[in-house]
């Protein structure tokens, strides 16, 4: 299972749960509607044991939840749904996609997934928003270390 480090750093703790490549690809598939083990497996081509381990980690840490289902004549199984915490990762996935679109563009054309305002063709982007709802240029954002931040030797 994903081990969350004992660290005051939110990035380090988050990477303990999310820091593997397959995790982000599983989340991408969930973001676009996959819910069943077989759907994740088919879309990603990931080994079943790796997929099981990654899904279990996401469930253990509240990113996804298991939802039981049963097809007629089949055994009961679990599907996987994003929780509120998992849905909050949509911004992170979109930021990764936005970065890749800009810095690692696909040579054969546009991105495989487009970000649009629901019901329109208006594109959206990820950015910093202040407490009054205004977008802030990234050059105007300052990161401030607190007393909890580890001191380097």
LOBA-386098 format. One record per residue: residue number from 1; x, z, y of N, C-alpha, C in turn. Coordinates in steps of 0.1 Angstrom, whole numbers, plus 2048, in hexadecimal, padded with zeros to 3 digits. Each point is the difference from the previous one (the first is absolute). Layout:
BEGIN
atom seq=NUM&nx=X&nz=Z&ny=Y&cax=X&caz=Z&cay=Y&cx=X&cz=Z&cy=Y
...
END
This chain:
BEGIN
atom seq=1&nx=808&nz=800&ny=7F4&cax=7F8&caz=800&cay=80C&cx=809&cz=800&cy=80C
atom seq=2&nx=7FA&nz=7FC&ny=80C&cax=808&caz=800&cay=80C&cx=803&cz=80E&cy=804
atom seq=3&nx=80C&nz=802&ny=803&cax=805&caz=80E&cay=804&cx=801&cz=800&cy=80F
atom seq=4&nx=7F8&nz=809&ny=806&cax=800&caz=801&cay=80F&cx=80C&cz=80A&cy=803
atom seq=5&nx=809&nz=7FB&ny=808&cax=80C&caz=809&cay=803&cx=7FC&cz=80B&cy=809
atom seq=6&nx=807&nz=80B&ny=7FE&cax=7FD&caz=80C&cay=809&cx=808&cz=7FD&cy=80D
atom seq=7&nx=7F9&nz=7FA&ny=809&cax=807&caz=7FC&cay=80D&cx=7F6&cz=801&cy=80B
atom seq=8&nx=806&nz=804&ny=80C&cax=7F7&caz=800&cay=80C&cx=7FD&cz=7F1&cy=805
atom seq=9&nx=807&nz=7F7&ny=7FA&cax=7FF&caz=7F2&cay=805&cx=7F4&cz=7F9&cy=7F9
atom seq=10&nx=7F6&nz=7FC&ny=808&cax=7F4&caz=7F9&cay=7FA&cx=803&cz=7F3&cy=7F9
atom seq=11&nx=80A&nz=7F9&ny=805&cax=804&caz=7F4&cay=7FA&cx=806&cz=802&cy=7F2
atom seq=12&nx=808&nz=80A&ny=7FF&cax=806&caz=804&cay=7F2&cx=7F5&cz=804&cy=7F7
atom seq=13&nx=7F7&nz=808&ny=804&cax=7F5&caz=804&cay=7F8&cx=7F7&cz=7F5&cy=7FC
atom seq=14&nx=7FD&nz=7F7&ny=809&cax=7F8&caz=7F4&cay=7FD&cx=806&cz=7F7&cy=7F6
atom seq=15&nx=80D&nz=7FE&ny=802&cax=807&caz=7F7&cay=7F6&cx=801&cz=806&cy=7F2
atom seq=16&nx=7FF&nz=80D&ny=7FF&cax=7FF&caz=806&cay=7F3&cx=7F4&cz=7FC&cy=7F8
atom seq=17&nx=7F5&nz=7FC&ny=807&cax=7F4&caz=7FB&cay=7FA&cx=7FF&cz=7F1&cy=800
atom seq=18&nx=805&nz=7FA&ny=80B&cax=7FD&caz=7F2&cay=802&cx=80D&cz=7F7&cy=7FF
atom seq=19&nx=80B&nz=806&ny=7FE&cax=80D&caz=7F9&cay=801&cx=804&cz=7F6&cy=7F5
atom seq=20&nx=7F7&nz=7FB&ny=7F8&cax=804&caz=7F6&cay=7F6&cx=7F9&cz=7F3&cy=803
atom seq=21&nx=807&nz=7F5&ny=7FE&cax=7FA&caz=7F3&cay=803&cx=7F2&cz=7FE&cy=7FA
atom seq=22&nx=7FF&nz=803&ny=7F3&cax=7F3&caz=7FE&cay=7F9&cx=7F4&cz=807&cy=807
atom seq=23&nx=803&nz=80C&ny=806&cax=7F6&caz=807&cay=807&cx=7F9&cz=7F8&cy=80B
atom seq=24&nx=809&nz=7FA&ny=808&cax=7FA&caz=7F8&cay=80B&cx=7F9&cz=7F4&cy=7FC
atom seq=25&nx=804&nz=7FA&ny=7F5&cax=7F9&caz=7F4&cay=7FA&cx=7F3&cz=805&cy=7FA
atom seq=26&nx=7FF&nz=80B&ny=7FA&cax=7F4&caz=806&cay=7FA&cx=7F6&cz=802&cy=80C
atom seq=27&nx=805&nz=806&ny=80B&cax=7F8&caz=803&cay=80B&cx=7FB&cz=7F3&cy=807
atom seq=28&nx=808&nz=7F6&ny=800&cax=7FC&caz=7F3&cay=805&cx=7F4&cz=7FB&cy=7F8
atom seq=29&nx=801&nz=800&ny=7F3&cax=7F6&caz=7FB&cay=7F7&cx=7F3&cz=809&cy=803
atom seq=30&nx=801&nz=80D&ny=801&cax=7F5&caz=808&cay=803&cx=7FA&cz=7FD&cy=80D
atom seq=31&nx=808&nz=7FD&ny=80A&cax=7FC&caz=7FD&cay=80D&cx=7F7&cz=7F3&cy=800
atom seq=32&nx=804&nz=7F7&ny=7F7&cax=7F8&caz=7F3&cay=7FF&cx=7F6&cz=800&cy=7F5
atom seq=33&nx=7FD&nz=80C&ny=7FA&cax=7F4&caz=801&cay=7F8&cx=802&cz=803&cy=7F1
atom seq=34&nx=80D&nz=801&ny=7FB&cax=802&caz=803&cay=7F2&cx=7FC&cz=80F&cy=7FE
atom seq=35&nx=7FA&nz=803&ny=7F4&cax=7FD&caz=80E&cay=7FD&cx=804&cz=803&cy=7F2
atom seq=36&nx=801&nz=7F6&ny=7F7&cax=802&caz=803&cay=7F2&cx=80F&cz=7FD&cy=7FC
atom seq=37&nx=804&nz=808&ny=7F6&cax=80D&caz=7FF&cay=7FB&cx=804&cz=7F1&cy=7FC
atom seq=38&nx=7F6&nz=7F9&ny=7FA&cax=803&caz=7F2&cay=7FC&cx=801&cz=7F7&cy=80C
atom seq=39&nx=7F9&nz=803&ny=80B&cax=802&caz=7F8&cay=80C&cx=80D&cz=802&cy=806
atom seq=40&nx=805&nz=80C&ny=801&cax=80D&caz=803&cay=805&cx=80B&cz=7F9&cy=7F7
atom seq=41&nx=7FE&nz=802&ny=7F3&cax=80A&caz=7FA&cay=7F7&cx=801&cz=7F1&cy=801
atom seq=42&nx=7F4&nz=7FA&ny=800&cax=800&caz=7F1&cay=801&cx=806&cz=7FB&cy=80D
atom seq=43&nx=7FC&nz=806&ny=80B&cax=805&caz=7FC&cay=80D&cx=80F&cz=802&cy=802
atom seq=44&nx=805&nz=80B&ny=7FB&cax=80E&caz=804&cay=802&cx=80A&cz=7FD&cy=7F5
atom seq=45&nx=7FB&nz=7FE&ny=7F4&cax=809&caz=7FE&cay=7F5&cx=809&cz=80C&cy=7FD
atom seq=46&nx=7FC&nz=80C&ny=804&cax=808&caz=80C&cay=7FE&cx=7FE&cz=805&cy=7F2
atom seq=47&nx=80B&nz=806&ny=7FA&cax=7FF&caz=806&cay=7F3&cx=7F5&cz=80B&cy=800
atom seq=48&nx=7F9&nz=801&ny=7F5&cax=7F5&caz=80A&cay=7FF&cx=804&cz=80E&cy=803
atom seq=49&nx=80C&nz=804&ny=7FB&cax=804&caz=80E&cay=801&cx=804&cz=803&cy=80F
atom seq=50&nx=806&nz=7F6&ny=807&cax=803&caz=801&cay=80E&cx=7F3&cz=801&cy=808
atom seq=51&nx=7F6&nz=7F8&ny=7FD&cax=7F4&caz=800&cay=807&cx=7F9&cz=80D&cy=7FE
atom seq=52&nx=7FF&nz=805&ny=7F4&cax=7FA&caz=80D&cay=7FD&cx=807&cz=80B&cy=808
atom seq=53&nx=80D&nz=801&ny=800&cax=807&caz=80A&cay=807&cx=7FE&cz=7FF&cy=80F
atom seq=54&nx=7FF&nz=7F5&ny=806&cax=7FE&caz=7FE&cay=80E&cx=7F2&cz=804&cy=804
atom seq=55&nx=7F6&nz=7FC&ny=7F8&cax=7F2&caz=803&cay=802&cx=7FE&cz=80F&cy=7FF
atom seq=56&nx=806&nz=807&ny=7F6&cax=7FF&caz=80E&cay=7FE&cx=806&cz=807&cy=80C
atom seq=57&nx=80B&nz=7FC&ny=805&cax=806&caz=806&cay=80C&cx=7F7&cz=7FF&cy=80C
atom seq=58&nx=7FA&nz=7F4&ny=802&cax=7F7&caz=7FE&cay=80B&cx=7F4&cz=809&cy=7FF
atom seq=59&nx=7FB&nz=802&ny=7F4&cax=7F4&caz=809&cay=7FE&cx=805&cz=80E&cy=802
atom seq=60&nx=80B&nz=804&ny=7FA&cax=805&caz=80E&cay=802&cx=801&cz=804&cy=80E
atom seq=61&nx=804&nz=7F7&ny=809&cax=803&caz=803&cay=80E&cx=7F4&cz=7FC&cy=809
atom seq=62&nx=7F5&nz=7FD&ny=7FA&cax=7F4&caz=7FE&cay=808&cx=7FF&cz=7F3&cy=808
atom seq=63&nx=808&nz=7F6&ny=7FC&cax=7FF&caz=7F3&cay=806&cx=7F5&cz=7F7&cy=7FA
atom seq=64&nx=7FF&nz=802&ny=7F3&cax=7F5&caz=7F9&cay=7F9&cx=7F9&cz=80B&cy=7F7
atom seq=65&nx=7F4&nz=7FC&ny=7FC&cax=7F8&caz=809&cay=7F7&cx=7FB&cz=7F7&cy=7F4
atom seq=66&nx=7FF&nz=807&ny=7F5&cax=7FB&caz=7F9&cay=7F4&cx=7F0&cz=800&cy=801
atom seq=67&nx=7FA&nz=7F5&ny=7FC&cax=7F2&caz=7FF&cay=7FF&cx=7FC&cz=7FB&cy=7F2
atom seq=68&nx=7F9&nz=808&ny=7F9&cax=7FD&caz=7FB&cay=7F2&cx=7F6&cz=7F5&cy=800
atom seq=69&nx=803&nz=7F7&ny=7F6&cax=7F6&caz=7F5&cay=7FE&cx=800&cz=7FC&cy=7F1
atom seq=70&nx=7F6&nz=7F9&ny=7FB&cax=7FF&caz=7FC&cay=7F2&cx=7F9&cz=7F3&cy=7FF
atom seq=71&nx=806&nz=7F6&ny=7FB&cax=7FA&caz=7F4&cay=7FD&cx=7F7&cz=802&cy=7F3
atom seq=72&nx=7F5&nz=7F9&ny=7FF&cax=7F8&caz=801&cay=7F4&cx=808&cz=7FD&cy=7F3
atom seq=73&nx=7FF&nz=809&ny=7F7&cax=807&caz=7FF&cay=7F3&cx=80F&cz=803&cy=801
atom seq=74&nx=805&nz=804&ny=80B&cax=80E&caz=803&cay=802&cx=802&cz=80F&cy=802
atom seq=75&nx=80C&nz=805&ny=7FF&cax=803&caz=80E&cay=802&cx=801&cz=803&cy=80F
atom seq=76&nx=7FE&nz=80C&ny=804&cax=800&caz=804&cay=80E&cx=80E&cz=7FE&cy=806
atom seq=77&nx=801&nz=7FB&ny=80C&cax=80D&caz=7FE&cay=806&cx=7FF&cz=805&cy=80F
atom seq=78&nx=80B&nz=800&ny=806&cax=801&caz=804&cay=80F&cx=803&cz=7F4&cy=808
atom seq=79&nx=7F9&nz=7FF&ny=80B&cax=804&caz=7F7&cay=80B&cx=807&cz=808&cy=80A
atom seq=80&nx=806&nz=7FA&ny=80A&cax=807&caz=807&cay=80B&cx=7FB&cz=7FC&cy=80D
atom seq=81&nx=7FD&nz=80A&ny=808&cax=7FB&caz=7FD&cay=80E&cx=809&cz=807&cy=80A
atom seq=82&nx=803&nz=7FA&ny=80B&cax=807&caz=806&cay=80B&cx=7F8&cz=80C&cy=806
atom seq=83&nx=807&nz=80B&ny=802&cax=7FA&caz=80B&cay=807&cx=801&cz=7FE&cy=80F
atom seq=84&nx=7FC&nz=809&ny=807&cax=802&caz=800&cay=80F&cx=80F&cz=7FF&cy=803
atom seq=85&nx=808&nz=808&ny=7F9&cax=80E&caz=800&cay=802&cx=806&cz=7F2&cy=7FC
atom seq=86&nx=7FB&nz=7FA&ny=7F6&cax=804&caz=7F2&cay=7FC&cx=7FC&cz=7F6&cy=80A
atom seq=87&nx=7F4&nz=801&ny=805&cax=7FB&caz=7F7&cay=80A&cx=809&cz=801&cy=80D
atom seq=88&nx=805&nz=80C&ny=803&cax=808&caz=802&cay=80C&cx=80D&cz=7F8&cy=7FE
atom seq=89&nx=804&nz=7FD&ny=7F4&cax=80C&caz=7F8&cay=7FE&cx=7FF&cz=7F1&cy=803
atom seq=90&nx=7F3&nz=7FC&ny=803&cax=7FE&caz=7F2&cay=804&cx=809&cz=7FC&cy=80C
atom seq=91&nx=801&nz=809&ny=809&cax=808&caz=7FE&cay=80C&cx=80F&cz=7FD&cy=7FC
atom seq=92&nx=805&nz=809&ny=7F7&cax=80D&caz=7FE&cay=7FB&cx=802&cz=7F3&cy=7F9
atom seq=93&nx=7F7&nz=7FC&ny=7F7&cax=801&caz=7F3&cay=7F9&cx=800&cz=7F5&cy=80A
atom seq=94&nx=7F7&nz=801&ny=80A&cax=7FF&caz=7F5&cay=80A&cx=80D&cz=7FF&cy=808
atom seq=95&nx=806&nz=80C&ny=803&cax=80D&caz=800&cay=808&cx=80B&cz=7F9&cy=7F7
atom seq=96&nx=800&nz=803&ny=7F3&cax=80A&caz=7FA&cay=7F8&cx=7FE&cz=7F1&cy=7FF
atom seq=97&nx=7F3&nz=7FC&ny=7FF&cax=7FD&caz=7F2&cay=800&cx=804&cz=7F9&cy=80D
atom seq=98&nx=7FC&nz=807&ny=80B&cax=803&caz=7FA&cay=80E&cx=80F&cz=7FE&cy=801
atom seq=99&nx=808&nz=80A&ny=7FC&cax=80F&caz=7FF&cay=800&cx=805&cz=7F4&cy=7F8
atom seq=100&nx=7FA&nz=7FF&ny=7F4&cax=804&caz=7F5&cay=7F7&cx=7FD&cz=7F3&cy=805
atom seq=101&nx=7F4&nz=7FF&ny=806&cax=7FB&caz=7F3&cay=806&cx=80A&cz=7FC&cy=80B
atom seq=102&nx=805&nz=809&ny=808&cax=808&caz=7FD&cay=80B&cx=80F&cz=7FE&cy=7FC
atom seq=103&nx=805&nz=809&ny=7F8&cax=80E&caz=800&cay=7FD&cx=804&cz=7F9&cy=7F2
atom seq=104&nx=7F6&nz=7FE&ny=7F8&cax=803&caz=7F9&cay=7F3&cx=7F4&cz=7F6&cy=7FD
atom seq=105&nx=7FE&nz=7F7&ny=809&cax=7F4&caz=7F7&cay=7FF&cx=801&cz=7F8&cy=7F3
atom seq=106&nx=7F4&nz=7FD&ny=7FA&cax=7FF&caz=7F8&cay=7F5&cx=802&cz=7F2&cy=804
atom seq=107&nx=80A&nz=7F9&ny=7FA&cax=804&caz=7F2&cay=804&cx=7F5&cz=7F6&cy=7FE
atom seq=108&nx=7F6&nz=803&ny=7F6&cax=7F6&caz=7F6&cay=7FD&cx=7F3&cz=801&cy=808
atom seq=109&nx=800&nz=808&ny=80B&cax=7F4&caz=801&cay=808&cx=7FD&cz=80E&cy=803
atom seq=110&nx=7F3&nz=802&ny=804&cax=7FB&caz=80D&cay=805&cx=800&cz=80B&cy=7F5
atom seq=111&nx=7FF&nz=80C&ny=804&cax=800&caz=80C&cay=7F8&cx=7F4&cz=7FF&cy=7F6
atom seq=112&nx=802&nz=806&ny=7F4&cax=7F6&caz=800&cay=7F6&cx=7F3&cz=808&cy=804
atom seq=113&nx=802&nz=80A&ny=808&cax=7F5&caz=808&cay=805&cx=800&cz=800&cy=80F
atom seq=114&nx=7F5&nz=7FE&ny=806&cax=7FF&caz=800&cay=80F&cx=7F9&cz=80D&cy=804
atom seq=115&nx=804&nz=805&ny=80C&cax=7F9&caz=80C&cay=806&cx=7F7&cz=7FB&cy=80B
atom seq=116&nx=7F3&nz=802&ny=7FF&cax=7F7&caz=7FB&cay=80A&cx=7F6&cz=80C&cy=803
atom seq=117&nx=7FA&nz=7FF&ny=80C&cax=7F5&caz=809&cay=804&cx=7F4&cz=7FC&cy=7F7
atom seq=118&nx=7FA&nz=80A&ny=7FA&cax=7F5&caz=7FD&cay=7F7&cx=7F5&cz=7F7&cy=806
atom seq=119&nx=7FC&nz=7F6&ny=7F9&cax=7F6&caz=7F7&cay=805&cx=804&cz=7F6&cy=80A
atom seq=120&nx=80D&nz=800&ny=803&cax=805&caz=7F6&cay=80A&cx=80D&cz=7F9&cy=7FA
atom seq=121&nx=806&nz=7F7&ny=808&cax=80C&caz=7FA&cay=7FD&cx=80C&cz=806&cy=809
atom seq=122&nx=7FD&nz=80B&ny=807&cax=809&caz=806&cay=809&cx=80B&cz=807&cy=7F8
atom seq=123&nx=80D&nz=7FD&ny=802&cax=80A&caz=807&cay=7F9&cx=802&cz=80E&cy=806
atom seq=124&nx=806&nz=809&ny=7F7&cax=803&caz=80D&cay=804&cx=80F&cz=803&cy=7FD
atom seq=125&nx=806&nz=809&ny=807&cax=80E&caz=804&cay=7FD&cx=800&cz=80F&cy=800
atom seq=126&nx=80B&nz=805&ny=7FA&cax=803&caz=80E&cay=7FF&cx=808&cz=804&cy=80C
atom seq=127&nx=7FD&nz=80B&ny=806&cax=808&caz=805&cay=80C&cx=7FE&cz=80F&cy=802
atom seq=128&nx=807&nz=805&ny=80A&cax=7FF&caz=80E&cay=804&cx=7F4&cz=801&cy=80A
atom seq=129&nx=7F8&nz=80A&ny=7FD&cax=7F4&caz=803&cay=809&cx=802&cz=80E&cy=805
atom seq=130&nx=7FE&nz=803&ny=80D&cax=801&caz=80D&cay=805&cx=7F3&cz=808&cy=7FF
atom seq=131&nx=801&nz=80C&ny=804&cax=7F4&caz=809&cay=7FE&cx=7F4&cz=7FC&cy=808
atom seq=132&nx=802&nz=7F6&ny=809&cax=7F4&caz=7FB&cay=808&cx=7FB&cz=7F3&cy=7FB
atom seq=133&nx=806&nz=7FB&ny=7F5&cax=7FC&caz=7F3&cay=7FA&cx=807&cz=7F4&cy=806
atom seq=134&nx=80A&nz=802&ny=807&cax=808&caz=7F4&cay=806&cx=80C&cz=7FD&cy=7F7
atom seq=135&nx=802&nz=7F3&ny=7FF&cax=80C&caz=7FC&cay=7F8&cx=80C&cz=802&cy=808
atom seq=136&nx=80B&nz=805&ny=7FA&cax=80C&caz=803&cay=806&cx=80B&cz=7F7&cy=7FA
atom seq=137&nx=808&nz=7F9&ny=809&cax=80B&caz=7F8&cay=7FB&cx=80A&cz=808&cy=7F8
atom seq=138&nx=805&nz=7FB&ny=7F5&cax=809&caz=808&cay=7F8&cx=80C&cz=805&cy=807
atom seq=139&nx=805&nz=7F9&ny=80B&cax=80B&caz=804&cay=807&cx=7FD&cz=80C&cy=809
atom seq=140&nx=7F4&nz=803&ny=801&cax=7FB&caz=80C&cay=808&cx=7FD&cz=80C&cy=7F8
atom seq=141&nx=802&nz=7FF&ny=7F3&cax=7FE&caz=80B&cay=7F6&cx=80D&cz=807&cy=7FE
atom seq=142&nx=800&nz=80E&ny=801&cax=80B&caz=808&cay=7FE&cx=7FE&cz=809&cy=7F4
atom seq=143&nx=80A&nz=801&ny=7F7&cax=7FF&caz=809&cay=7F5&cx=808&cz=80C&cy=804
atom seq=144&nx=7FA&nz=80C&ny=7FE&cax=806&caz=80C&cay=805&cx=801&cz=809&cy=7F4
atom seq=145&nx=80C&nz=805&ny=7FD&cax=803&caz=809&cay=7F5&cx=7FB&cz=80E&cy=804
atom seq=146&nx=7FA&nz=806&ny=7F6&cax=7FB&caz=80E&cay=802&cx=80A&cz=80A&cy=7FA
atom seq=147&nx=7FE&nz=80C&ny=801&cax=808&caz=80A&cay=7FA&cx=800&cz=7FF&cy=7F1
atom seq=148&nx=7F6&nz=7FA&ny=7FA&cax=7FF&caz=7FF&cay=7F2&cx=809&cz=7F5&cy=7FA
atom seq=149&nx=804&nz=7F7&ny=809&cax=808&caz=7F5&cay=7FC&cx=80E&cz=805&cy=7FB
atom seq=150&nx=804&nz=7FB&ny=7F4&cax=80D&caz=805&cay=7FB&cx=80C&cz=7FC&cy=809
atom seq=151&nx=809&nz=809&ny=802&cax=80C&caz=7FD&cay=808&cx=80A&cz=7FA&cy=7F7
atom seq=152&nx=807&nz=7F5&ny=805&cax=80A&caz=7FA&cay=7F8&cx=80D&cz=807&cy=802
atom seq=153&nx=808&nz=801&ny=7F5&cax=80D&caz=806&cay=801&cx=80A&cz=7F7&cy=806
END
